[in-house]
Amino acid sequence: MPTPSSTSQSLGERISQLIQSLQFSWFVGHVLTLLGTFFYVISVITFNASPKPYKIAYLGALVSYGVVIYKTHGIPQLNAAYAQRLVTDENVQYFFLATYNFFSDPVEVSLIPFVTFSAFHALGYVRTNIIPTVFPTPRQAAGSNTPATWQAKTQQSIKSWTEKNYGNAMRLVATAEVTIIMPRLILGLLRLRIVPVVLFAQFLRFRYHLSAYTRQAFTDLRVNLDRALLPPTANPRIPAVVSRLYTTAKDMVFNFGEAAVQRQPAPGQQ
């Protein structure tokens, strides 16, 4: 992000300095995820689904998460302490999930978390880096009482919007992971696609322990299913065997989710 003195630099010099930073690569990754998702959705809507933009979206995710992991943990090390830090870092979990999705057949809904995160991170980078670099605000004389520039207004608007909507977006991601993506993968069991279900179940187990949003999503799902399938609120037409099967499945999920997961404070999500 330019300093006040950097306004004396040429546009080319400022841009050159910006794109040489590792954070710019992180931003490019998020842009690729956004563009790839957009064009993949268009291809699906027009009944001409192509895996190429899907791959681009996940390539962008690998770049952005790879940069964060490198900046957080440094060069990979072959020791237990380094491995433990990776295991409990949710960025690493999303990186491995993106890796699997990149090499697998497209599952449209799996892009929801990645494109949501990328939208917020890309907007933040535009606010803090792109606008000050490309459109720097001229220095003002001390004590001057000039109106706010369009740059300042735009940056404030982006900041206000992201702060207002971040919590809702994280709830959307958690709900999608629990109630949309996982059920979609379970349907794949009909085609004997077992690995995606196992991997995503393990991913959700870690998310459950690391994210309050994920825990709330599971709670909301349980409450709604209890109301629909268990007495006294269940429809009387629902056979008792369905209620018993649901109770058994719920207990199995609970036991799996509460299995020992070593916790420690995890780095913030990207």
Secondary structure, DSSP 8 states (H G I E B T S, - for coil): ---GGGGGS-HHHHHHHHHTSHHHHHHHHHHHHHHHHHHHHHHHHTT---HHHHHHHHHHHHHHHHHHHHHHH-S--SSHHHHHHHHT-HHHHHHHHHHHHHHS---GGGHHHHHHHHHHHHHHHIIIIIHHHHS------TT------HHHHHHHHHHHHHHHHHHHHHHHHHHHIIIIIHHHHHHGGGGT--HHHHHHHHHHHHHHHH-HHHHHHHHHHHHHHHHHHSTTTS-TTS-HHHHHHHHHHHHHHHHHHTS-----------
